[in-house]
């Protein structure tokens, strides 16, 4: 029942934004790719930013995006 409600809510928010599930997955993949590209291109800066005691780091952002993708799969 909760999963049905979650799917219904997801369908509603996608409709409200006039975007498809596939388009969302493409956008999330683009964002994730850019963050990973940044991590690989600037490892020292990435590491510094991930250790600054923020509520959320770039590493957290990558994990959050992976979690969001799971919602759509």
GURO-947655 format. One record per atom (N, C-alpha, C): residue number from 1; residue in three letters; x, y, z. Coordinates in nm, 4 decimals, decimal comma. Each point is the difference from the previous one (the first is absolute). Example, Ala and Ser with C-alpha at 12.3 -4.5 7.8 and 13.67 -1.06 7.14 Angstrom:
BEGIN
+-----+-----+----------+----------+----------+
!   n ! res !        X !        Y !        Z !
+-----+-----+----------+----------+----------+
!   1 ! ALA !   1,3190 !  -0,5690 !   0,7800 !
!   1 ! ALA !  -0,0890 !   0,1190 !   0,0000 !
!   1 ! ALA !   0,0900 !   0,1200 !   0,0000 !
!   2 ! SER !  -0,0350 !   0,1050 !  -0,0720 !
!   2 ! SER !   0,0820 !   0,1190 !   0,0060 !
!   2 ! SER !  -0,0770 !   0,1090 !   0,0730 !
+-----+-----+----------+----------+----------+
END
This chain:
BEGIN
+-----+-----+----------+----------+----------+
!   n ! res !        X !        Y !        Z !
+-----+-----+----------+----------+----------+
!   1 ! UNK !   0,0816 !  -0,1192 !   0,0000 !
!   1 ! UNK !  -0,0816 !   0,1192 !   0,0000 !
!   1 ! UNK !   0,0863 !   0,1261 !   0,0000 !
!   2 ! UNK !   0,1029 !   0,0037 !   0,0867 !
!   2 ! UNK !   0,0878 !   0,1169 !   0,0063 !
!   2 ! UNK !   0,0762 !   0,0174 !  -0,1312 !
!   3 ! UNK !   0,0396 !  -0,1118 !  -0,0602 !
!   3 ! UNK !   0,0725 !   0,0083 !  -0,1271 !
!   3 ! UNK !  -0,0912 !   0,0535 !  -0,1100 !
!   4 ! UNK !  -0,1270 !  -0,0393 !   0,0006 !
!   4 ! UNK !  -0,0952 !   0,0517 !  -0,0988 !
!   4 ! UNK !  -0,0167 !   0,1506 !   0,0168 !
!   5 ! UNK !  -0,0099 !   0,0439 !   0,1234 !
!   5 ! UNK !  -0,0159 !   0,1440 !   0,0276 !
!   5 ! UNK !   0,1242 !   0,0766 !  -0,0432 !
!   6 ! UNK !   0,1172 !  -0,0593 !   0,0270 !
!   6 ! UNK !   0,1248 !   0,0645 !  -0,0398 !
!   6 ! UNK !   0,0066 !   0,0128 !  -0,1525 !
!   7 ! UNK !  -0,0395 !  -0,1046 !  -0,0710 !
!   7 ! UNK !   0,0005 !   0,0040 !  -0,1464 !
!   7 ! UNK !  -0,1001 !   0,1018 !  -0,0519 !
!   8 ! UNK !  -0,1165 !   0,0077 !   0,0631 !
!   8 ! UNK !  -0,1013 !   0,0970 !  -0,0399 !
!   8 ! UNK !   0,0520 !   0,1420 !   0,0221 !
!   9 ! UNK !   0,0621 !   0,0242 !   0,1144 !
!   9 ! UNK !   0,0560 !   0,1321 !   0,0290 !
!   9 ! UNK !   0,1097 !   0,0348 !  -0,0997 !
!  10 ! UNK !   0,0865 !  -0,0963 !  -0,0312 !
!  10 ! UNK !   0,1058 !   0,0226 !  -0,0981 !
!  10 ! UNK !  -0,0590 !   0,0374 !  -0,1349 !
!  11 ! UNK !  -0,1026 !  -0,0714 !  -0,0409 !
!  11 ! UNK !  -0,0670 !   0,0301 !  -0,1270 !
!  11 ! UNK !  -0,0567 !   0,1419 !   0,0020 !
!  12 ! UNK !  -0,0564 !   0,0385 !   0,1123 !
!  12 ! UNK !  -0,0579 !   0,1346 !   0,0129 !
!  12 ! UNK !   0,1065 !   0,1091 !  -0,0085 !
!  13 ! UNK !   0,1129 !  -0,0191 !   0,0681 !
!  13 ! UNK !   0,1026 !   0,1045 !  -0,0026 !
!  13 ! UNK !   0,0666 !   0,0085 !  -0,1372 !
!  14 ! UNK !   0,0168 !  -0,1130 !  -0,0659 !
!  14 ! UNK !   0,0544 !   0,0032 !  -0,1361 !
!  14 ! UNK !  -0,0947 !   0,0749 !  -0,0927 !
!  15 ! UNK !  -0,1291 !  -0,0247 !   0,0132 !
!  15 ! UNK !  -0,0990 !   0,0692 !  -0,0824 !
!  15 ! UNK !   0,0005 !   0,1501 !   0,0309 !
!  16 ! UNK !   0,0122 !   0,0356 !   0,1269 !
!  16 ! UNK !   0,0019 !   0,1413 !   0,0390 !
!  16 ! UNK !   0,1187 !   0,0731 !  -0,0628 !
!  17 ! UNK !   0,1109 !  -0,0703 !  -0,0162 !
!  17 ! UNK !   0,1190 !   0,0595 !  -0,0611 !
!  17 ! UNK !   0,0073 !  -0,0246 !  -0,1505 !
!  18 ! UNK !  -0,0988 !  -0,0668 !  -0,0532 !
!  18 ! UNK !  -0,0053 !  -0,0315 !  -0,1446 !
!  18 ! UNK !   0,1287 !  -0,0681 !  -0,0468 !
!  19 ! UNK !   0,0403 !  -0,1028 !   0,0718 !
!  19 ! UNK !   0,1220 !  -0,0720 !  -0,0354 !
!  19 ! UNK !  -0,0249 !  -0,1500 !   0,0171 !
!  20 ! UNK !   0,0647 !  -0,0769 !  -0,0830 !
!  20 ! UNK !  -0,0162 !  -0,1456 !   0,0066 !
!  20 ! UNK !   0,1032 !  -0,0604 !   0,0942 !
!  21 ! UNK !  -0,0287 !  -0,1210 !   0,0405 !
!  21 ! UNK !   0,0921 !  -0,0732 !   0,0850 !
!  21 ! UNK !   0,1335 !  -0,0197 !  -0,0710 !
!  22 ! UNK !  -0,0053 !  -0,0295 !  -0,1286 !
!  22 ! UNK !   0,1230 !  -0,0210 !  -0,0776 !
!  22 ! UNK !   0,0837 !   0,1273 !  -0,0048 !
!  23 ! UNK !  -0,0646 !   0,1142 !  -0,0189 !
!  23 ! UNK !   0,0723 !   0,1270 !  -0,0060 !
!  23 ! UNK !   0,0665 !   0,0312 !   0,1349 !
!  24 ! UNK !  -0,0701 !  -0,0308 !   0,1091 !
!  24 ! UNK !   0,0572 !   0,0200 !   0,1330 !
!  24 ! UNK !   0,1249 !  -0,0857 !   0,0161 !
!  25 ! UNK !  -0,0083 !  -0,1258 !  -0,0422 !
!  25 ! UNK !   0,1165 !  -0,0888 !   0,0109 !
!  25 ! UNK !   0,1175 !   0,0527 !  -0,0811 !
!  26 ! UNK !  -0,0273 !   0,0544 !  -0,1178 !
!  26 ! UNK !   0,1063 !   0,0573 !  -0,0826 !
!  26 ! UNK !   0,0634 !   0,1195 !   0,0716 !
!  27 ! UNK !  -0,0819 !   0,0866 !   0,0559 !
!  27 ! UNK !   0,0517 !   0,1181 !   0,0707 !
!  27 ! UNK !   0,0820 !  -0,0396 !   0,1226 !
!  28 ! UNK !  -0,0497 !  -0,0974 !   0,0771 !
!  28 ! UNK !   0,0739 !  -0,0452 !   0,1174 !
!  28 ! UNK !   0,1329 !  -0,0632 !  -0,0396 !
!  29 ! UNK !   0,0008 !  -0,0738 !  -0,1109 !
!  29 ! UNK !   0,1248 !  -0,0594 !  -0,0488 !
!  29 ! UNK !   0,0984 !   0,1091 !  -0,0416 !
!  30 ! UNK !  -0,0498 !   0,1068 !  -0,0624 !
!  30 ! UNK !   0,0863 !   0,1121 !  -0,0387 !
!  30 ! UNK !   0,0624 !   0,0653 !   0,1230 !
!  31 ! UNK !  -0,0813 !   0,0256 !   0,1011 !
!  31 ! UNK !   0,0489 !   0,0637 !   0,1225 !
!  31 ! UNK !   0,1032 !  -0,0888 !   0,0683 !
!  32 ! UNK !  -0,0324 !  -0,1270 !   0,0124 !
!  32 ! UNK !   0,0919 !  -0,0945 !   0,0622 !
!  32 ! UNK !   0,1313 !  -0,0059 !  -0,0772 !
!  33 ! UNK !  -0,0099 !  -0,0037 !  -0,1320 !
!  33 ! UNK !   0,1198 !  -0,0039 !  -0,0836 !
!  33 ! UNK !   0,0879 !   0,1219 !   0,0210 !
!  34 ! UNK !  -0,0611 !   0,1165 !   0,0102 !
!  34 ! UNK !   0,0769 !   0,1223 !   0,0228 !
!  34 ! UNK !   0,0694 !  -0,0020 !   0,1360 !
!  35 ! UNK !  -0,0689 !  -0,0480 !   0,1025 !
!  35 ! UNK !   0,0620 !  -0,0085 !   0,1319 !
!  35 ! UNK !   0,1157 !  -0,0996 !   0,0013 !
!  36 ! UNK !  -0,0184 !  -0,1128 !  -0,0644 !
!  36 ! UNK !   0,1064 !  -0,1007 !  -0,0058 !
!  36 ! UNK !   0,1167 !   0,0521 !  -0,0833 !
!  37 ! UNK !  -0,0313 !   0,0707 !  -0,1078 !
!  37 ! UNK !   0,1049 !   0,0617 !  -0,0834 !
!  37 ! UNK !   0,0812 !   0,0999 !   0,0825 !
!  38 ! UNK !  -0,0687 !   0,0808 !   0,0804 !
!  38 ! UNK !   0,0669 !   0,0957 !   0,0883 !
!  38 ! UNK !   0,0887 !  -0,0744 !   0,0995 !
!  39 ! UNK !  -0,0529 !  -0,1062 !   0,0580 !
!  39 ! UNK !   0,0755 !  -0,0799 !   0,0968 !
!  39 ! UNK !   0,1278 !  -0,0548 !  -0,0625 !
!  40 ! UNK !  -0,0087 !  -0,0494 !  -0,1213 !
!  40 ! UNK !   0,1159 !  -0,0583 !  -0,0669 !
!  40 ! UNK !   0,0993 !   0,1060 !  -0,0480 !
!  41 ! UNK !  -0,0510 !   0,1134 !  -0,0450 !
!  41 ! UNK !   0,0867 !   0,1055 !  -0,0531 !
!  41 ! UNK !   0,0720 !   0,0772 !   0,1107 !
!  42 ! UNK !  -0,0656 !   0,0141 !   0,1136 !
!  42 ! UNK !   0,0540 !   0,0815 !   0,1096 !
!  42 ! UNK !  -0,0089 !  -0,0771 !   0,1318 !
!  43 ! UNK !   0,0717 !  -0,1108 !   0,0112 !
!  43 ! UNK !  -0,0155 !  -0,0853 !   0,1188 !
!  43 ! UNK !   0,0356 !   0,0690 !   0,1315 !
!  44 ! UNK !   0,1016 !   0,0832 !   0,0019 !
!  44 ! UNK !   0,0383 !   0,0670 !   0,1248 !
!  44 ! UNK !  -0,1081 !   0,0995 !   0,0420 !
!  45 ! UNK !  -0,0500 !   0,0776 !  -0,0932 !
!  45 ! UNK !  -0,1067 !   0,0961 !   0,0307 !
!  45 ! UNK !  -0,1262 !  -0,0731 !   0,0424 !
!  46 ! UNK !  -0,0337 !  -0,1065 !  -0,0711 !
!  46 ! UNK !  -0,1169 !  -0,0804 !   0,0353 !
!  46 ! UNK !   0,0128 !  -0,0519 !   0,1436 !
!  47 ! UNK !   0,1150 !  -0,0563 !   0,0313 !
!  47 ! UNK !   0,0215 !  -0,0545 !   0,1346 !
!  47 ! UNK !  -0,0116 !   0,1100 !   0,1048 !
!  48 ! UNK !   0,0586 !   0,1160 !  -0,0279 !
!  48 ! UNK !  -0,0083 !   0,1129 !   0,0928 !
!  48 ! UNK !  -0,1461 !   0,0391 !   0,0240 !
!  49 ! UNK !  -0,0764 !   0,0119 !  -0,1084 !
!  49 ! UNK !  -0,1396 !   0,0399 !   0,0130 !
!  49 ! UNK !  -0,0828 !  -0,1045 !   0,0746 !
!  50 ! UNK !   0,0392 !  -0,1255 !  -0,0102 !
!  50 ! UNK !  -0,0733 !  -0,1072 !   0,0677 !
!  50 ! UNK !   0,0356 !  -0,0128 !   0,1478 !
!  51 ! UNK !   0,1003 !   0,0733 !   0,0454 !
!  51 ! UNK !   0,0403 !  -0,0118 !   0,1403 !
!  51 ! UNK !  -0,0204 !   0,1294 !   0,0779 !
!  52 ! UNK !  -0,0777 !   0,0883 !  -0,0521 !
!  52 ! UNK !  -0,0159 !   0,1304 !   0,0647 !
!  52 ! UNK !  -0,1140 !   0,0099 !   0,0993 !
!  53 ! UNK !  -0,0542 !  -0,1133 !   0,0422 !
!  53 ! UNK !  -0,1010 !   0,0018 !   0,1051 !
!  53 ! UNK !  -0,1322 !   0,0619 !  -0,0406 !
!  54 ! UNK !  -0,0258 !   0,0056 !  -0,1259 !
!  54 ! UNK !  -0,1283 !   0,0516 !  -0,0478 !
!  54 ! UNK !  -0,1102 !  -0,1010 !   0,0322 !
!  55 ! UNK !  -0,1231 !   0,0459 !  -0,0039 !
!  55 ! UNK !  -0,1121 !  -0,0927 !   0,0183 !
!  55 ! UNK !  -0,0045 !  -0,1006 !  -0,1146 !
!  56 ! UNK !   0,0400 !   0,0441 !  -0,1191 !
!  56 ! UNK !   0,0029 !  -0,0880 !  -0,1165 !
!  56 ! UNK !   0,1235 !   0,0333 !  -0,0829 !
!  57 ! UNK !   0,0706 !  -0,1025 !  -0,0420 !
!  57 ! UNK !   0,1195 !   0,0184 !  -0,0815 !
!  57 ! UNK !  -0,0275 !  -0,0440 !  -0,1428 !
!  58 ! UNK !   0,0983 !   0,0169 !  -0,0863 !
!  58 ! UNK !  -0,0148 !  -0,0482 !  -0,1375 !
!  58 ! UNK !  -0,0178 !  -0,1513 !  -0,0031 !
!  59 ! UNK !   0,0682 !  -0,0691 !   0,0892 !
!  59 ! UNK !  -0,0175 !  -0,1450 !   0,0100 !
!  59 ! UNK !  -0,1431 !  -0,0363 !   0,0374 !
!  60 ! UNK !  -0,0576 !   0,0785 !   0,0912 !
!  60 ! UNK !  -0,1398 !  -0,0217 !   0,0379 !
!  60 ! UNK !  -0,0915 !   0,0237 !  -0,1201 !
!  61 ! UNK !   0,0336 !   0,0997 !  -0,0806 !
!  61 ! UNK !  -0,0810 !   0,0309 !  -0,1178 !
!  61 ! UNK !   0,0005 !  -0,1167 !  -0,0979 !
!  62 ! UNK !   0,1159 !  -0,0591 !  -0,0212 !
!  62 ! UNK !   0,0082 !  -0,1150 !  -0,0901 !
!  62 ! UNK !  -0,0863 !  -0,1140 !   0,0546 !
!  63 ! UNK !   0,0078 !  -0,0268 !   0,1287 !
!  63 ! UNK !  -0,0803 !  -0,1061 !   0,0604 !
!  63 ! UNK !  -0,1494 !   0,0323 !  -0,0070 !
!  64 ! UNK !  -0,0342 !   0,1264 !   0,0201 !
!  64 ! UNK !  -0,1400 !   0,0407 !  -0,0061 !
!  64 ! UNK !  -0,0565 !  -0,0211 !  -0,1397 !
!  65 ! UNK !   0,0783 !   0,0324 !  -0,1008 !
!  65 ! UNK !  -0,0457 !  -0,0191 !  -0,1375 !
!  65 ! UNK !  -0,0203 !  -0,1483 !  -0,0280 !
!  66 ! UNK !   0,0923 !  -0,0833 !   0,0469 !
!  66 ! UNK !  -0,0160 !  -0,1445 !  -0,0179 !
!  66 ! UNK !  -0,1281 !  -0,0474 !   0,0674 !
!  67 ! UNK !  -0,0299 !   0,0542 !   0,1168 !
!  67 ! UNK !  -0,1237 !  -0,0354 !   0,0691 !
!  67 ! UNK !  -0,1229 !   0,0442 !  -0,0769 !
!  68 ! UNK !   0,0065 !   0,1172 !  -0,0603 !
!  68 ! UNK !  -0,1129 !   0,0498 !  -0,0796 !
!  68 ! UNK !  -0,0234 !  -0,0885 !  -0,1221 !
!  69 ! UNK !   0,1073 !  -0,0426 !  -0,0622 !
!  69 ! UNK !  -0,0132 !  -0,0867 !  -0,1177 !
!  69 ! UNK !  -0,0711 !  -0,1290 !   0,0386 !
!  70 ! UNK !   0,0282 !  -0,0532 !   0,1190 !
!  70 ! UNK !  -0,0642 !  -0,1226 !   0,0449 !
!  70 ! UNK !  -0,1519 !   0,0157 !   0,0107 !
!  71 ! UNK !  -0,0471 !   0,1190 !   0,0299 !
!  71 ! UNK !  -0,1441 !   0,0256 !   0,0084 !
!  71 ! UNK !  -0,0653 !  -0,0283 !  -0,1350 !
!  72 ! UNK !   0,0708 !   0,0309 !  -0,1079 !
!  72 ! UNK !  -0,0566 !  -0,0145 !  -0,1332 !
!  72 ! UNK !   0,0214 !  -0,1389 !  -0,0596 !
!  73 ! UNK !   0,0749 !  -0,0833 !   0,0657 !
!  73 ! UNK !   0,0244 !  -0,1351 !  -0,0517 !
!  73 ! UNK !  -0,0838 !  -0,1022 !   0,0716 !
+-----+-----+----------+----------+----------+
END
